[in-house]
Structures are given as C-alpha cells and as structure tokens.
Amino acid sequence: MASNAAKTPIMQAISKRNYATAAKIAQACAEVQVKVLPNKLILAAADSEVPISRVSLLFRAGSRYETPDNLGVSSVLRSSGGLTTSNSSGFGIVRNLQQIGASLSVTSDRESIAYTLDATPDKIEKGLPFLVDAATKQVFKPWELDDQVPRIKYELATTSPQAKVLDLVVNAAYRSGLGNSIFVKDYNIGKINSETLQYFVAQNFTAPRGALVGVGVSLEHLHHLAESLNLPSSPGSHEAPKYYGGEIRHDLPSSHVHIALAAESAGLKTKEALVFSVLRAALGAGSYVKYGVGAGPLGKLIAESKEPLGISAFSNSFSDSGLFGLVLSTTAHNAKVAVEAAVKLLQSGSVSDADVARGKALVKATLLQNYESGEGVVEDIGAQALLLGTVLGAPQIAAAVDSITTAHVQDAARKVASGKKSMAAYGNLRYTPYLDQVAK
C-alpha cells in the first residue's frame, strides 16, 4: 500500500521497462556502497546511470512496534505522508514536486516505513528538501487527519481478500508485536490523533532505527543529506517475536472462502531465508504465463480441480522470524476438497530435484528482473540496509541461490510439515466445519 503525494503520467512513462537500458541498470547496480554514520544511521548507495534517480529514507517503525494503545498508528502515518509539515504545506509539497516532475511515495509494512522520492537525475536535488520535510518534520494537523478518514476507509474497502487473510495468519501466528495488523482497525479509524502520531514518530524515527538509501546518487551525496536530517539518537525498543500458532476466522457473506495455512520458517538474518524462497517457487507461486495454472505441485492441484481454485505458496521472512505456507481461494462448497489436498501436499514435506531446479531459476529470474528498475533496487537495498545492516548485491544473492541443494529445500519442507500450524480463514465459512481438524 502506498500514499502518493504526486505521480504524473510523464513519470509513469519514463519508468516503463525497456530492454535497451535494463542490462545496463542491472550491471550498474551490482555494487552498492554502505556506510554507518557515528549516529548509527545506515547509508547505502548504488551510484549508477539510471533514467530515474531514487532516494528513500526508511525507519523501523512498522506495525510490529505498535502498542495496544495505538494499534493502527503506522497505517495512519503512511496515509498521512505528504501532509503539511513545519516547513511546507501539503499543497506546497505537491505543487513543487509536480513542477520538477517528481514523485513522493510512502509505503509501510510490519517492520518499516519508507519515504521515497523519484526524479530525473538533474532534478533529484531540488526534490530532496521535500523528502526530508515529509519524513522528519510532520505536524499532523487535526483537520488534515480528519480529511484522511475517507481515504483510509476506501483503501480498506478495496484491499483484496487474499491480502486480508495473509495479514490474519500472521496475527494468528504471533498474536501481538510482529502479529499486529498492517491495517488500522475499523474502530480506530478517526481516533488516532496528532499526539499519538507525534509520540510514535518521536520514539521510532531515530538515527539508529533508520537507513538512507539511493539509486543514481553517490554515497557522498547521501552523506551530505544525512547531516541535515537532525534525527534523535534514541535506539528505541525492539521485542523479539514469539511464535505461538493458532487460528483466526472472519466470516462474512460471500460465495468464496480464502484460507491461509502456515508454519514458522526463518528470518532474513539466517541463511535459510533463501532456501524457503526456493521452496516457495518449487511448490508453485502463481503462473508466469497468462491464463496458465503455474508449474509445480500446486499447479497440478489447480489443473485437476473441477471448481475455480487459486492456490499459491508464500514465504514471509521478517528480520528475526518468518512464516511459510499456502494460501488458497475457492468456492465455499469446494473448500474442503481444496484444503485437504493442500494440507496433504504441505505435510508431505518432499520436493523433487526438478522442482528445486525450477525454483532456483525462478528466484534468480525474479531477483534480476527487480534489479532492472531503479524502483526494485531501492526497495531491495533499503530493506537489507535497514533490517540487516548490510547489503548484498544481485550477483552475491544469485550465487547464494546456486549453492542451495535439494537436500536443503527438503529439510525446509520437513520443518514446515512438522511445525506447529497457524491458520486464517476469511469469507464464507458456513460450510467449513472441517477447519477444526485442519487447525489441529
């Protein structure tokens, strides 16, 4: 989910993928310079020749850092990106960015929130003051927050049921902390006020909890920008997650049901994280061909289904934990057959050499395709810098994927098969009493 302060058609046209520059971009972004400042702010830059330069300021201020008193504050904070600051009005930010053809976006997830500026290399310097304003000088005027309420309701209403059930399964697995929803609850919409937002920002928008990354800009340029941020030096708090396992069901009138089943996997700081990514691709993570059902064991389940069925493996790796599982969507009366087949596959804990080889190829292809655009690069190096404190380039990650063997992937599959399960169901649950057995 993203809040866009300005996005013009010309920017969209410039950022379209084209093969003439893709190889050059991927090669240029292979080397990333990383530096840790005395105040613990992490800098990472890929100084390359790209059509669009990008600078992103990130903080470890995702929903996992919310407390029972401010649940949903990170979602409201993301939606409030680009509002009036102590230096600029909301209109002024939008107007000035449009004048230089730039785009400012704010994205958040369970662990982080990122403020990203996109502009042509000759205009990026003019847009940086507005990036700094939006990320570090918020004032959260009450009347502007009230104006955001319809927008937040619209975003929640248009969120896909698959995204909602995946959010619910993480909540079932961890309950609080890392299990906090990335969506603000209905009862809290309009109740998170300026003071709550200012306190959350003061606690989490600090130098030791931040990272400043750029693509198409030099590390020296980022260093000069970092010196102007004037961020607090508090390290904040970080609570290690505890995996509980469990189930959550959300019943509502619908002809379909969406079910996610998962077990604990591995965090980003472990070598196993890539193994689970390969396992996801080996089992099946959707089709890469239009109107196709996808390859792998899950693709076979879809092809054999007599009813509409969508099923995919997913791997959510957080900084210090992870979830791996399956998510499926089908008609309510077909759910029992589909879930039983999915559970049987998940519990089998075995994958073939051919599946692993295909999975490794897909993971590397996805990685390199992301590096074809500056947008993919800035997201990747930003997440690595913020959550890991270091950055691996695409060639290094690809080499790590190559070193994964079938035995590694089978061990990961067996870990999932034997692990305590978490389950979430969303939609028409009237005909799903069998979920009691699945949950066990």
Secondary structure as the mmCIF struct_conf table of DSSP 4:
data_model
#
loop_
_struct_conf.conf_type_id
_struct_conf.id
_struct_conf.beg_label_comp_id
_struct_conf.beg_label_asym_id
_struct_conf.beg_label_seq_id
_struct_conf.end_label_comp_id
_struct_conf.end_label_asym_id
_struct_conf.end_label_seq_id
STRN STRN1 ALA A 2 ALA A 6
HELX_RH_AL_P HELX_RH_AL_P1 PRO A 9 ILE A 14
TURN_TY1_P TURN_TY1_P1 SER A 15 SER A 15
BEND BEND1 LYS A 16 LYS A 16
HELX_RH_AL_P HELX_RH_AL_P2 TYR A 19 ALA A 28
TURN_TY1_P TURN_TY1_P2 CYS A 29 ALA A 30
STRN STRN2 GLN A 33 VAL A 36
TURN_TY1_P TURN_TY1_P3 PRO A 38 ASN A 39
STRN STRN3 ILE A 42 ALA A 46
BEND BEND2 PRO A 51 ILE A 52
STRN STRN4 SER A 53 PHE A 59
BEND BEND3 ARG A 60 ARG A 60
BEND BEND4 GLY A 62 GLY A 62
HELX_RH_3T_P HELX_RH_3T_P1 SER A 63 TYR A 65
TURN_TY1_P TURN_TY1_P4 PRO A 68 ASP A 69
BEND BEND5 ASN A 70 ASN A 70
TURN_TY1_P TURN_TY1_P5 LEU A 71 GLY A 72
HELX_RH_AL_P HELX_RH_AL_P3 VAL A 73 SER A 79
TURN_TY1_P TURN_TY1_P6 SER A 80 GLY A 82
BEND BEND6 LEU A 83 LEU A 83
STRN STRN5 THR A 85 THR A 85
BEND BEND7 SER A 86 ASN A 87
HELX_RH_AL_P HELX_RH_AL_P4 GLY A 90 GLN A 99
TURN_TY1_P TURN_TY1_P7 ILE A 100 GLY A 101
STRN STRN6 SER A 103 SER A 108
BEND BEND8 ARG A 110 GLU A 111
STRN STRN7 ILE A 113 ALA A 119
TURN_TY1_P TURN_TY1_P8 PRO A 121 LYS A 123
HELX_RH_AL_P HELX_RH_AL_P5 ILE A 124 THR A 136
STRN STRN8 GLN A 138 GLN A 138
HELX_RH_AL_P HELX_RH_AL_P6 PRO A 142 ALA A 157
TURN_TY1_P TURN_TY1_P9 THR A 158 THR A 158
BEND BEND9 THR A 159 THR A 159
HELX_RH_AL_P HELX_RH_AL_P7 PRO A 161 TYR A 174
BEND BEND10 SER A 176 SER A 176
HELX_RH_3T_P HELX_RH_3T_P2 GLY A 177 GLY A 179
BEND BEND11 ASN A 180 ASN A 180
BEND BEND12 ILE A 182 PHE A 183
HELX_RH_3T_P HELX_RH_3T_P3 ASP A 186 ASN A 188
TURN_TY1_P TURN_TY1_P10 ILE A 189 LYS A 191
HELX_RH_AL_P HELX_RH_AL_P8 SER A 194 ASN A 204
BEND BEND13 PHE A 205 THR A 206
HELX_RH_3T_P HELX_RH_3T_P4 ALA A 207 ARG A 209
STRN STRN9 GLY A 210 VAL A 215
BEND BEND14 GLY A 216 VAL A 217
HELX_RH_AL_P HELX_RH_AL_P9 LEU A 219 GLU A 227
TURN_TY1_P TURN_TY1_P11 SER A 228 LEU A 229
HELX_LH_PP_P HELX_LH_PP_P1 GLU A 239 PRO A 241
STRN STRN10 GLY A 246 ASP A 251
BEND BEND15 PRO A 253 PRO A 253
BEND BEND16 SER A 255 SER A 255
STRN STRN11 HIS A 256 GLU A 264
TURN_TY1_P TURN_TY1_P12 LEU A 268 LYS A 269
BEND BEND17 THR A 270 THR A 270
TURN_TY1_P TURN_TY1_P13 LYS A 271 LYS A 271
HELX_RH_AL_P HELX_RH_AL_P10 GLU A 272 LEU A 283
BEND BEND18 TYR A 288 VAL A 289
TURN_TY1_P TURN_TY1_P14 LYS A 290 TYR A 291
BEND BEND19 ALA A 295 ALA A 295
HELX_RH_AL_P HELX_RH_AL_P11 GLY A 296 GLU A 304
BEND BEND20 LYS A 306 GLU A 307
STRN STRN12 LEU A 309 SER A 317
BEND BEND21 SER A 319 ASP A 320
STRN STRN13 GLY A 322 THR A 331
HELX_RH_3T_P HELX_RH_3T_P5 ALA A 332 ASN A 334
HELX_RH_AL_P HELX_RH_AL_P12 ALA A 335 SER A 348
HELX_RH_AL_P HELX_RH_AL_P13 ASP A 353 ASN A 370
TURN_TY1_P TURN_TY1_P15 TYR A 371 GLU A 372
BEND BEND22 SER A 373 SER A 373
HELX_RH_AL_P HELX_RH_AL_P14 GLY A 374 LEU A 388
BEND BEND23 GLY A 389 THR A 390
HELX_RH_AL_P HELX_RH_AL_P15 ALA A 394 ASP A 402
TURN_TY1_P TURN_TY1_P16 SER A 403 SER A 403
HELX_RH_AL_P HELX_RH_AL_P16 THR A 406 SER A 418
BEND BEND24 GLY A 419 GLY A 419
HELX_LH_PP_P HELX_LH_PP_P2 LYS A 420 LYS A 420
STRN STRN14 LYS A 421 GLY A 427
TURN_TY1_P TURN_TY1_P17 ARG A 430 TYR A 431
TURN_TY1_P TURN_TY1_P18 PRO A 433 TYR A 434
HELX_RH_AL_P HELX_RH_AL_P17 LEU A 435 ALA A 439
#
